[in-house]
Amino acid sequence: MSFLVDLLAATLRTATPLVYGTVGETYAERSGVLNLGIEGTMYAGAFAGFATAWATGSLLLGLVAAIVVGIGAGALMGLMTVTLGANQHVSGIGLTIGLIGASEFTNRLIFGGGELQRIDPMPIVNPFADAGGISAIFDQYLLTWVAFLVVVPAAWWLLQRSSFGLEIRAVGENPEAADAAGVNVFRTRYLALMIGGALMAIGGAFITLALLGSFTLDIIAGRGWVCVALVIFGRWRIGRAVVGALIFAAVFSLQFRLRILPGFGDLPFELLLALPYLIIIAALALSGRNVAYPGAYLKPYRRS
């Protein structure tokens, strides 16, 4: 029981940055834009959040700084792909390389190559501390509670039930028809990219402000690319994508705990390390067939 409780608690913590990133990427892709800048946006959010919190002593200001950086990254992606009509693959990868490079350069300017700097991370919040043996499941950071109780249901409602969500889906399916109906395609895509960028940056900042309390190179470690895969696995639906994030996080958390169980200690470390990625590849192979992409996916829009 204690093993299961610990695994479930770790799964929720591990899934938190994936949930923010996946929901953010869903906003972008439902508007017809593939934002491959997600890895760099999460990286820049992680650095901006940590650097600001370290300089000011305020975790809240660190989170705000990450959000501002994420909005800026989304706007820059919009400038390249929506306004200029550049190739979305090239723009996204270029944005990722640029943001990671800028973050690492600034990190060396501020902190140098000396001792690793640390901040006091976010405290654990447990509103069910008296729940008995299973209470440890609810030992989570505030951003984890916000992700699952606020961000996920709000994103589902906004995309599926609100007029703004209808506009996002319309410009992602048929921007010409949306434009003819009076929807500002350019503004809608910009807003979707900036909202998505803010969420991606929060996912990155969660790692530095809550999980680790420090910033190290390659801190995102491919989570952004996993989020892109989860959006496809979820078929651009919030609920399915979040379930995929939980599955990946559960396997990721399980791999560390398998090493201490009898019979698993002799398994190659590399195999256990690759296990969650093998799972997501298998899931994509099984669920990615006959996927109905948004109608205007990867297509720049020009008014005729």
C-alpha positions in Angstrom: 0.0 0.0 0.0 2.8 2.4 0.9 4.5 1.7 -2.5 1.2 2.4 -4.4 0.5 5.6 -2.4 4.1 6.8 -3.1 3.8 6.0 -6.8 0.5 7.8 -7.2 1.8 10.9 -5.4 4.9 10.9 -7.6 2.8 10.4 -10.7 0.8 13.6 -10.0 4.0 15.6 -9.4 5.7 14.2 -12.5 2.6 14.8 -14.7 2.2 18.5 -13.6 4.7 20.1 -16.1 3.4 17.7 -18.8 -0.2 18.8 -18.2 0.7 22.5 -18.4 2.7 21.9 -21.6 0.2 19.6 -23.2 -2.8 21.9 -22.5 -0.7 24.9 -23.9 0.2 23.0 -27.0 -3.4 21.9 -27.5 -4.4 25.6 -27.6 -1.9 26.3 -30.3 -2.6 23.2 -32.4 -6.4 23.6 -32.3 -5.8 27.0 -33.9 -3.9 25.3 -36.7 -0.3 26.1 -35.6 2.2 23.4 -34.6 4.3 25.1 -32.0 7.6 23.2 -31.9 8.9 26.0 -29.7 7.4 24.3 -26.7 10.7 22.8 -25.5 12.4 26.2 -25.6 9.4 28.0 -24.1 9.4 25.6 -21.1 13.2 26.0 -20.8 13.0 29.8 -20.9 10.1 29.7 -18.4 12.2 27.5 -16.0 15.1 29.8 -16.2 13.2 33.1 -16.0 11.2 31.8 -13.0 14.2 30.7 -11.1 16.4 33.7 -11.9 13.6 36.1 -10.9 12.8 34.2 -7.7 16.5 34.1 -6.8 17.0 37.8 -7.4 13.8 39.0 -5.6 13.2 36.2 -3.1 9.6 35.9 -4.3 8.3 32.7 -5.9 5.2 34.6 -7.1 7.4 37.1 -9.0 9.3 34.2 -10.4 6.1 32.7 -11.7 4.9 36.0 -13.2 8.3 36.4 -15.0 7.9 32.9 -16.4 4.4 33.7 -17.7 5.6 37.0 -19.3 8.4 35.0 -21.0 5.9 32.4 -22.2 3.5 35.0 -23.6 6.5 36.7 -25.4 7.6 33.4 -26.9 4.0 32.7 -28.1 3.8 36.1 -29.7 7.2 35.6 -31.4 6.0 32.3 -32.8 2.9 34.1 -34.0 5.0 36.7 -35.7 6.9 34.1 -37.6 4.1 31.7 -38.5 0.9 33.9 -38.5 2.1 37.3 -39.7 5.1 36.3 -41.9 3.7 32.8 -42.9 7.0 31.1 -42.2 7.3 27.3 -42.1 6.0 26.2 -38.8 8.5 23.4 -38.3 11.5 25.6 -39.0 10.0 28.5 -36.9 9.3 26.2 -33.9 12.7 24.5 -33.9 14.5 27.8 -34.4 12.5 29.3 -31.5 13.5 26.4 -29.3 17.2 26.7 -30.2 17.1 30.4 -29.7 15.3 30.3 -26.3 17.5 27.6 -24.9 20.7 29.4 -26.1 19.5 32.7 -24.7 18.7 31.0 -21.3 22.0 29.3 -21.1 23.9 32.4 -22.1 22.1 34.5 -19.5 22.5 31.8 -16.9 26.3 31.9 -17.3 26.3 35.7 -17.2 24.4 35.8 -13.9 25.5 32.7 -12.1 28.8 31.9 -13.8 30.1 28.4 -13.6 30.5 28.3 -9.8 28.4 26.7 -7.1 24.9 25.7 -8.0 22.5 28.4 -6.7 19.3 27.4 -4.9 16.1 28.9 -3.7 13.5 27.8 -1.2 11.0 25.9 -3.4 7.2 26.0 -3.1 5.8 24.2 0.0 3.7 21.1 -0.2 -0.1 21.7 0.2 -2.2 18.9 1.6 -5.9 19.8 2.3 -6.5 16.1 3.2 -3.8 15.6 5.7 -6.2 13.8 8.1 -7.2 11.2 5.4 -5.1 8.5 7.0 -2.7 6.2 5.2 -3.6 7.6 1.7 -3.1 11.2 2.7 0.4 11.2 1.2 -1.2 11.0 -2.2 -2.3 14.6 -1.7 1.1 15.9 -0.7 1.3 18.1 -3.7 2.4 21.6 -4.7 -0.1 24.4 -5.3 0.7 24.4 -9.0 -0.3 20.7 -9.2 -3.6 21.4 -7.6 -4.1 24.4 -10.0 -3.2 22.2 -13.0 -5.7 19.5 -12.3 -8.5 21.4 -10.6 -8.4 24.7 -12.5 -6.4 24.6 -15.8 -7.6 21.3 -17.2 -11.4 21.9 -16.6 -11.1 25.5 -17.6 -9.3 24.6 -20.8 -11.9 21.9 -21.7 -14.7 24.4 -21.1 -13.1 27.2 -23.0 -12.3 25.0 -26.1 -15.5 23.1 -26.1 -18.2 25.4 -24.8 -17.1 29.1 -25.1 -17.4 31.3 -28.1 -13.6 32.0 -28.0 -13.0 28.2 -28.1 -15.3 28.0 -31.1 -13.3 30.6 -32.8 -10.0 28.8 -32.1 -11.5 25.6 -33.5 -12.9 27.4 -36.5 -9.6 29.0 -37.5 -7.9 25.6 -37.0 -10.4 23.8 -39.3 -11.3 26.4 -41.9 -9.8 29.9 -41.6 -11.4 31.1 -44.8 -14.9 30.2 -43.5 -14.1 31.7 -40.1 -12.8 34.9 -41.7 -16.0 35.1 -43.8 -18.1 34.7 -40.6 -16.3 37.7 -39.1 -13.7 36.0 -37.0 -10.3 37.7 -36.9 -8.1 34.7 -37.8 -4.8 36.4 -37.0 -5.9 37.7 -33.6 -7.3 34.4 -32.6 -4.2 32.5 -33.5 -2.0 35.0 -31.7 -4.1 34.7 -28.6 -4.1 30.9 -28.8 -0.3 30.9 -29.1 0.2 33.4 -26.3 -2.1 31.5 -23.9 -0.4 28.3 -24.8 3.1 29.9 -24.4 2.1 31.1 -20.9 1.0 27.6 -19.9 4.2 26.0 -21.3 6.3 28.4 -19.4 4.4 27.7 -16.1 5.2 24.0 -16.7 8.9 24.8 -17.0 8.8 27.1 -14.0 7.2 24.3 -11.9 10.4 22.3 -12.2 12.6 25.0 -10.9 10.3 26.7 -8.4 8.7 23.6 -6.9 10.4 20.3 -7.8 14.1 21.3 -7.6 14.5 24.8 -6.3 17.4 25.2 -8.7 18.3 25.6 -12.4 20.6 23.2 -14.3 21.4 22.9 -18.0 19.0 20.6 -19.9 16.5 20.8 -17.1 13.5 20.2 -19.4 15.1 17.0 -20.8 12.7 16.6 -23.7 9.4 17.1 -21.8 8.3 19.6 -24.5 8.6 17.0 -27.2 6.7 14.5 -25.1 3.9 17.1 -24.8 3.7 17.3 -28.6 3.3 13.5 -28.7 0.7 13.6 -26.0 -1.4 16.1 -28.0 -1.5 13.8 -30.9 -2.1 10.8 -28.6 -5.1 12.8 -27.2 -6.3 13.7 -30.7 -6.4 17.3 -29.7 -8.8 16.7 -26.8 -7.9 17.9 -23.4 -9.2 14.9 -21.5 -7.4 12.3 -23.6 -4.1 14.2 -23.6 -4.2 14.6 -19.8 -4.8 10.8 -19.4 -1.8 10.3 -21.7 0.3 12.6 -19.5 -0.7 10.6 -16.4 0.2 7.3 -18.0 3.6 8.6 -19.1 4.2 10.1 -15.6 3.2 6.8 -13.9 5.6 4.8 -16.0 8.3 7.4 -15.5 7.8 7.3 -11.7 7.6 3.5 -11.7 11.0 3.1 -13.4 12.9 4.6 -10.4 11.0 2.4 -8.0 11.4 -0.8 -9.9 15.1 -0.8 -9.1 14.5 -1.4 -5.5 12.0 -4.2 -6.0 13.2 -7.9 -5.9 13.7 -9.3 -9.3 14.1 -6.0 -11.1 17.4 -4.9 -9.8 19.3 -6.8 -12.5 17.5 -5.1 -15.4 19.7 -2.8 -17.4 19.5 0.8 -16.2 19.2 2.0 -19.8 16.1 -0.1 -20.4 14.3 1.3 -17.3 15.3 4.8 -18.3 13.8 4.3 -21.8 10.7 2.6 -20.6 8.3 5.6 -20.5 9.4 6.7 -23.9 8.9 3.3 -25.3 5.4 3.4 -23.8 4.5 6.7 -25.5 5.9 5.5 -28.8 3.8 2.3 -28.6 0.7 4.4 -27.6 1.2 6.7 -30.6 1.6 3.7 -32.9 -1.6 2.2 -31.7 -3.7 5.4 -31.4 -2.2 7.6 -34.1 -3.6 5.7 -37.1 -6.4 7.4 -39.0 -6.1 10.5 -36.8 -8.2 13.5 -38.1 -5.9 16.4 -37.9 -7.3 20.0 -37.7 -8.2 21.0 -41.3 -5.8 23.9 -41.4 -3.0 22.2 -39.5 0.4 23.6 -40.6 -1.2 25.9 -43.2 -0.5 29.6 -43.1 -3.5 31.8 -43.8 -3.5 34.7 -46.3 -6.6 36.8 -46.9 -7.5 36.8 -50.6 
